[in-house]
Amino acid sequence: MLGYERAITVTEIAAWANGLIGKAVPDYPDYQIVKVVQFQVMPIQNGYDAMLLLDVTQWPEEHEQVALREEDIQVIEQLTAAIPEAPEGETTLPE
């Protein structure tokens, strides 16, 4: 749970909350904020306070890597080579 004190507008609180997604939890750098689960905005004199309930997850370990076999790499290269390049300024969608 995180709090925001003395915001001038609710828009300020919303921008702050949206900016938290994908970042580390303050004072807990091993955890990443995934989403805002619930929030409460409380009017105060000249502004607002807010409380946010967040969904967090532990950051993946930096040394965790995915190992691909040579056969997997060849298949990936074949699949991506078959995708036509879109003309500049256009996007090609699959049929």
N, CA and C atoms as a LAMMPS dump frame, in Angstrom:
ITEM: TIMESTEP
0
ITEM: NUMBER OF ATOMS
285
ITEM: BOX BOUNDS ff ff ff
-5.0000000000000000e+02 5.0000000000000000e+02
-5.0000000000000000e+02 5.0000000000000000e+02
-5.0000000000000000e+02 5.0000000000000000e+02
ITEM: ATOMS id mol type element x y z
1 1 1 N 0.846 -1.159 0
2 1 2 C 0 0 0
3 1 3 C 0.899 1.232 0
4 2 1 N 0.566 2.197 -0.845
5 2 2 C 1.297 3.454 -0.919
6 2 3 C 0.335 4.612 -0.745
7 3 1 N 0.846 5.708 -0.258
8 3 2 C 0.033 6.899 -0.08
9 3 3 C 0.616 8.087 -0.815
10 4 1 N -0.246 9.026 -1.154
11 4 2 C 0.148 10.28 -1.794
12 4 3 C -0.506 11.383 -0.991
13 5 1 N 0.286 12.311 -0.522
14 5 2 C -0.242 13.375 0.33
15 5 3 C -0.224 14.718 -0.384
16 6 1 N -1.243 15.491 -0.121
17 6 2 C -1.352 16.882 -0.544
18 6 3 C -1.255 17.09 -2.052
19 7 1 N -1.985 16.307 -2.81
20 7 2 C -2.067 16.534 -4.257
21 7 3 C -3.034 17.682 -4.499
22 8 1 N -2.75 18.467 -5.509
23 8 2 C -3.632 19.585 -5.839
24 8 3 C -4.874 19.094 -6.582
25 9 1 N -4.693 18.119 -7.494
26 9 2 C -5.815 17.604 -8.283
27 9 3 C -5.819 16.078 -8.255
28 10 1 N -6.96 15.507 -8.589
29 10 2 C -7.065 14.06 -8.709
30 10 3 C -6.269 13.583 -9.93
31 11 1 N -6.171 14.419 -10.952
32 11 2 C -5.377 14.087 -12.135
33 11 3 C -3.91 13.884 -11.752
34 12 1 N -3.411 14.678 -10.835
35 12 2 C -2.041 14.533 -10.346
36 12 3 C -1.848 13.156 -9.7
37 13 1 N -2.826 12.725 -8.92
38 13 2 C -2.77 11.409 -8.279
39 13 3 C -2.806 10.307 -9.327
40 14 1 N -3.69 10.439 -10.314
41 14 2 C -3.809 9.427 -11.371
42 14 3 C -2.511 9.314 -12.159
43 15 1 N -1.893 10.432 -12.492
44 15 2 C -0.627 10.405 -13.236
45 15 3 C 0.461 9.731 -12.406
46 16 1 N 0.508 10.034 -11.122
47 16 2 C 1.485 9.4 -10.24
48 16 3 C 1.262 7.893 -10.183
49 17 1 N 0.001 7.483 -9.987
50 17 2 C -0.324 6.054 -9.886
51 17 3 C 0.014 5.321 -11.18
52 18 1 N -0.329 5.901 -12.316
53 18 2 C -0.013 5.264 -13.601
54 18 3 C 1.492 5.174 -13.82
55 19 1 N 2.237 6.133 -13.316
56 19 2 C 3.683 6.126 -13.451
57 19 3 C 4.379 5.085 -12.586
58 20 1 N 3.669 4.53 -11.615
59 20 2 C 4.257 3.515 -10.737
60 20 3 C 4.381 2.149 -11.4
61 21 1 N 3.504 1.861 -12.356
62 21 2 C 3.455 0.545 -12.979
63 21 3 C 4.802 0.222 -13.631
64 22 1 N 5.333 -0.953 -13.279
65 22 2 C 6.588 -1.411 -13.851
66 22 3 C 7.825 -0.935 -13.104
67 23 1 N 7.636 -0.11 -12.093
68 23 2 C 8.778 0.393 -11.322
69 23 3 C 8.936 -0.373 -10.016
70 24 1 N 10.069 -0.161 -9.369
71 24 2 C 10.343 -0.808 -8.086
72 24 3 C 9.478 -0.182 -6.996
73 25 1 N 9.107 -0.992 -6.018
74 25 2 C 8.359 -0.505 -4.864
75 25 3 C 9.303 0.354 -4.024
76 26 1 N 8.901 1.566 -3.649
77 26 2 C 9.775 2.402 -2.827
78 26 3 C 10.209 1.662 -1.558
79 27 1 N 11.489 1.716 -1.275
80 27 2 C 12.117 1.065 -0.117
81 27 3 C 12.163 -0.462 -0.228
82 28 1 N 11.662 -1.037 -1.319
83 28 2 C 11.715 -2.486 -1.554
84 28 3 C 12.136 -2.734 -3.003
85 29 1 N 13.397 -2.488 -3.328
86 29 2 C 13.833 -2.564 -4.727
87 29 3 C 13.772 -3.959 -5.345
88 30 1 N 13.565 -4.99 -4.532
89 30 2 C 13.455 -6.344 -5.077
90 30 3 C 12.059 -6.641 -5.608
91 31 1 N 11.134 -5.693 -5.461
92 31 2 C 9.756 -5.909 -5.891
93 31 3 C 9.334 -4.867 -6.915
94 32 1 N 8.559 -5.333 -7.894
95 32 2 C 8.081 -4.5 -8.988
96 32 3 C 6.571 -4.307 -8.86
97 33 1 N 6.105 -3.094 -9.123
98 33 2 C 4.67 -2.809 -9.093
99 33 3 C 4.056 -3.286 -10.4
100 34 1 N 3.039 -4.146 -10.291
101 34 2 C 2.396 -4.732 -11.464
102 34 3 C 1.144 -3.937 -11.847
103 35 1 N 0.311 -3.618 -10.847
104 35 2 C -0.911 -2.858 -11.143
105 35 3 C -1.483 -2.268 -9.867
106 36 1 N -2.351 -1.29 -10.056
107 36 2 C -3.099 -0.707 -8.947
108 36 3 C -4.374 -1.539 -8.795
109 37 1 N -4.558 -2.134 -7.622
110 37 2 C -5.705 -3.003 -7.383
111 37 3 C -6.897 -2.168 -6.924
112 38 1 N -6.656 -1.231 -6.032
113 38 2 C -7.73 -0.415 -5.472
114 38 3 C -7.129 0.901 -5.007
115 39 1 N -7.948 1.959 -5.016
116 39 2 C -7.463 3.237 -4.522
117 39 3 C -8.589 3.967 -3.809
118 40 1 N -8.188 4.9 -2.968
119 40 2 C -9.155 5.741 -2.277
120 40 3 C -8.597 7.157 -2.26
121 41 1 N -9.404 8.104 -2.691
122 41 2 C -9.026 9.515 -2.695
123 41 3 C -9.817 10.21 -1.602
124 42 1 N -9.102 10.974 -0.764
125 42 2 C -9.748 11.675 0.349
126 42 3 C -9.536 13.169 0.183
127 43 1 N -10.639 13.932 0.099
128 43 2 C -10.477 15.386 -0.003
129 43 3 C -9.94 15.956 1.314
130 44 1 N -9.005 16.869 1.193
131 44 2 C -8.467 17.589 2.34
132 44 3 C -8.535 19.075 1.998
133 45 1 N -8.173 19.91 2.931
134 45 2 C -8.176 21.351 2.663
135 45 3 C -7.176 21.637 1.539
136 46 1 N -7.631 22.267 0.471
137 46 2 C -6.808 22.652 -0.682
138 46 3 C -6.215 21.469 -1.442
139 47 1 N -6.894 20.333 -1.527
140 47 2 C -6.367 19.238 -2.327
141 47 3 C -6.882 17.884 -1.922
142 48 1 N -6.034 16.877 -2.122
143 48 2 C -6.435 15.49 -1.904
144 48 3 C -5.269 14.67 -1.361
145 49 1 N -5.601 13.639 -0.605
146 49 2 C -4.68 12.573 -0.233
147 49 3 C -5.211 11.302 -0.888
148 50 1 N -4.337 10.342 -1.124
149 50 2 C -4.774 9.092 -1.747
150 50 3 C -4.02 7.915 -1.144
151 51 1 N -4.691 6.774 -1.102
152 51 2 C -4.091 5.506 -0.697
153 51 3 C -4.299 4.529 -1.851
154 52 1 N -3.243 3.803 -2.191
155 52 2 C -3.314 2.829 -3.278
156 52 3 C -2.924 1.455 -2.772
157 53 1 N -3.723 0.468 -3.113
158 53 2 C -3.39 -0.932 -2.865
159 53 3 C -2.806 -1.45 -4.17
160 54 1 N -1.585 -1.971 -4.105
161 54 2 C -0.866 -2.368 -5.314
162 54 3 C -0.65 -3.867 -5.374
163 55 1 N -0.62 -4.393 -6.592
164 55 2 C -0.212 -5.77 -6.837
165 55 3 C 1.266 -5.706 -7.198
166 56 1 N 2.098 -6.441 -6.464
167 56 2 C 3.534 -6.426 -6.722
168 56 3 C 4.035 -7.843 -6.959
169 57 1 N 5.19 -7.934 -7.589
170 57 2 C 5.841 -9.215 -7.813
171 57 3 C 7.333 -9.034 -7.596
172 58 1 N 8 -10.117 -7.309
173 58 2 C 9.436 -10.041 -7.123
174 58 3 C 10.106 -9.916 -8.486
175 59 1 N 11.095 -9.018 -8.589
176 59 2 C 11.837 -8.865 -9.839
177 59 3 C 12.485 -10.195 -10.184
178 60 1 N 12.544 -10.553 -11.458
179 60 2 C 13.268 -11.776 -11.828
180 60 3 C 14.754 -11.592 -11.54
181 61 1 N 15.4 -12.67 -11.181
182 61 2 C 16.832 -12.618 -10.916
183 61 3 C 17.564 -12.245 -12.2
184 62 1 N 18.559 -11.391 -12.087
185 62 2 C 19.303 -10.937 -13.262
186 62 3 C 20.052 -12.069 -13.952
187 63 1 N 20.443 -13.065 -13.188
188 63 2 C 21.21 -14.153 -13.792
189 63 3 C 20.328 -15.22 -14.435
190 64 1 N 19.006 -15.07 -14.306
191 64 2 C 18.115 -16.033 -14.959
192 64 3 C 18.104 -15.763 -16.456
193 65 1 N 18.413 -16.762 -17.243
194 65 2 C 18.42 -16.633 -18.687
195 65 3 C 17.702 -17.827 -19.297
196 66 1 N 17.182 -17.607 -20.479
197 66 2 C 16.536 -18.685 -21.21
198 66 3 C 17.556 -19.253 -22.188
199 67 1 N 17.73 -20.546 -22.156
200 67 2 C 18.67 -21.198 -23.061
201 67 3 C 17.887 -21.758 -24.243
202 68 1 N 18.301 -21.364 -25.449
203 68 2 C 17.674 -21.866 -26.664
204 68 3 C 18.604 -22.869 -27.33
205 69 1 N 17.993 -23.92 -27.835
206 69 2 C 18.775 -24.896 -28.594
207 69 3 C 19.003 -24.344 -29.999
208 70 1 N 20.019 -24.84 -30.664
209 70 2 C 20.326 -24.413 -32.026
210 70 3 C 19.126 -24.657 -32.948
211 71 1 N 18.43 -25.775 -32.752
212 71 2 C 17.252 -26.087 -33.58
213 71 3 C 16.152 -25.038 -33.385
214 72 1 N 15.985 -24.571 -32.138
215 72 2 C 14.977 -23.544 -31.849
216 72 3 C 15.326 -22.235 -32.558
217 73 1 N 16.589 -21.883 -32.528
218 73 2 C 17.038 -20.641 -33.165
219 73 3 C 16.791 -20.701 -34.662
220 74 1 N 17.049 -21.851 -35.277
221 74 2 C 16.824 -22.005 -36.717
222 74 3 C 15.346 -21.839 -37.06
223 75 1 N 14.469 -22.426 -36.251
224 75 2 C 13.031 -22.301 -36.501
225 75 3 C 12.589 -20.848 -36.358
226 76 1 N 13.074 -20.172 -35.347
227 76 2 C 12.726 -18.759 -35.145
228 76 3 C 13.195 -17.922 -36.33
229 77 1 N 14.407 -18.163 -36.79
230 77 2 C 14.926 -17.431 -37.952
231 77 3 C 14.085 -17.697 -39.19
232 78 1 N 13.663 -18.95 -39.418
233 78 2 C 12.835 -19.278 -40.58
234 78 3 C 11.482 -18.58 -40.5
235 79 1 N 10.878 -18.593 -39.303
236 79 2 C 9.57 -17.96 -39.137
237 79 3 C 9.643 -16.454 -39.349
238 80 1 N 10.651 -15.825 -38.797
239 80 2 C 10.743 -14.371 -38.934
240 80 3 C 11.151 -13.953 -40.339
241 81 1 N 11.899 -14.797 -41.038
242 81 2 C 12.293 -14.486 -42.409
243 81 3 C 11.094 -14.547 -43.349
244 82 1 N 10.073 -15.324 -42.993
245 82 2 C 8.89 -15.47 -43.841
246 82 3 C 7.928 -14.293 -43.705
247 83 1 N 8.151 -13.424 -42.73
248 83 2 C 7.277 -12.269 -42.526
249 83 3 C 7.716 -11.163 -43.474
250 84 1 N 6.809 -10.713 -44.365
251 84 2 C 7.202 -9.67 -45.333
252 84 3 C 7.394 -8.328 -44.626
253 85 1 N 8.296 -7.538 -45.151
254 85 2 C 8.532 -6.189 -44.642
255 85 3 C 7.395 -5.293 -45.12
256 86 1 N 6.893 -4.458 -44.232
257 86 2 C 5.849 -3.503 -44.611
258 86 3 C 6.507 -2.304 -45.292
259 87 1 N 5.831 -1.731 -46.297
260 87 2 C 6.374 -0.502 -46.897
261 87 3 C 6.493 0.576 -45.816
262 88 1 N 7.429 1.481 -45.987
263 88 2 C 7.669 2.511 -44.986
264 88 3 C 6.396 3.323 -44.728
265 89 1 N 6.068 3.482 -43.48
266 89 2 C 4.878 4.249 -43.1
267 89 3 C 3.619 3.417 -43.042
268 90 1 N 3.696 2.13 -43.343
269 90 2 C 2.522 1.265 -43.316
270 90 3 C 2.757 0.095 -42.381
271 91 1 N 1.667 -0.468 -41.882
272 91 2 C 1.734 -1.642 -41.032
273 91 3 C 1.011 -2.788 -41.698
274 92 1 N 1.669 -3.935 -41.789
275 92 2 C 1.054 -5.117 -42.382
276 92 3 C 0.445 -5.96 -41.28
277 93 1 N -0.822 -6.28 -41.411
278 93 2 C -1.512 -7.118 -40.436
279 93 3 C -1.689 -8.511 -41.011
280 94 1 N -1.58 -9.556 -40.167
281 94 2 C -1.795 -10.915 -40.662
282 94 3 C -3.233 -11.12 -41.091
283 95 1 N -3.413 -11.979 -42.082
284 95 2 C -4.778 -12.246 -42.581
285 95 3 C -5.474 -13.275 -41.749
